[in-house]
């Protein structure tokens, strides 16, 4: 059943269907923000891991050079 109101000027659609409700508006924003946060945190953790691995490899190389 559709929500239609009849007025003196004719048939008008229900105005509540034209405007998004406040509860439905924040859900996509929340999902997007969680997605951004997850990608950012994952990128940061991967960067830190690679940084530590590269640092230890270079320290090992420099230690070998120092022994020579």
C-alpha positions as CSV (number, residue, x, y, z in Angstrom):
1,X,0.0,0.0,0.0
2,X,1.4,3.4,-0.9
3,X,1.3,6.5,1.3
4,X,-0.6,9.0,-0.9
5,X,-2.5,12.0,0.4
6,X,-5.2,13.7,-1.5
7,X,-5.5,17.4,-1.2
8,X,-7.5,20.2,-2.8
9,X,-4.8,20.6,-5.4
10,X,-4.5,17.0,-6.3
11,X,-2.6,13.9,-5.4
12,X,0.7,14.4,-3.4
13,X,3.3,11.8,-2.4
14,X,4.0,11.4,1.3
15,X,6.8,13.9,2.2
16,X,8.3,11.5,4.8
17,X,9.4,9.1,2.0
18,X,11.2,11.9,0.1
19,X,13.5,12.8,3.0
20,X,16.0,10.3,4.4
21,X,15.5,9.5,8.1
22,X,18.3,10.4,10.5
23,X,18.8,6.8,11.5
24,X,19.5,5.7,7.9
25,X,21.8,8.6,7.1
26,X,24.6,7.8,9.6
27,X,24.9,4.1,8.8
28,X,26.7,4.5,5.4
29,X,29.0,7.1,7.0
30,X,29.8,4.8,9.9
31,X,30.5,1.9,7.6
32,X,32.8,4.2,5.5
33,X,34.6,5.5,8.5
34,X,35.2,1.9,9.8
35,X,36.5,0.9,6.4
36,X,38.9,3.9,6.3
37,X,40.1,3.2,9.9
38,X,40.7,-0.5,9.1
39,X,42.6,0.2,5.9
40,X,44.7,2.9,7.7
41,X,45.5,0.7,10.7
42,X,46.4,-2.2,8.5
43,X,48.7,0.0,6.3
44,X,50.4,1.4,9.4
45,X,51.0,-2.0,10.9
46,X,52.4,-3.4,7.6
47,X,54.6,-0.4,7.3
48,X,56.0,-0.8,10.8
49,X,56.6,-4.5,10.2
50,X,58.5,-3.9,7.0
51,X,60.5,-1.0,8.6
52,X,61.6,-3.3,11.5
53,X,62.6,-6.1,9.0
54,X,64.6,-3.8,6.8
55,X,66.3,-2.2,9.8
56,X,67.4,-5.5,11.2
57,X,68.7,-6.7,7.8
58,X,70.7,-3.5,7.3
59,X,72.1,-3.7,10.9
60,X,73.2,-7.3,10.1
61,X,74.8,-6.2,6.9
62,X,76.7,-3.4,8.6
63,X,77.8,-5.8,11.4
64,X,79.2,-8.1,8.8
65,X,81.0,-5.2,7.1
66,X,82.4,-4.0,10.5
67,X,83.9,-7.5,11.1
68,X,85.8,-7.3,7.9
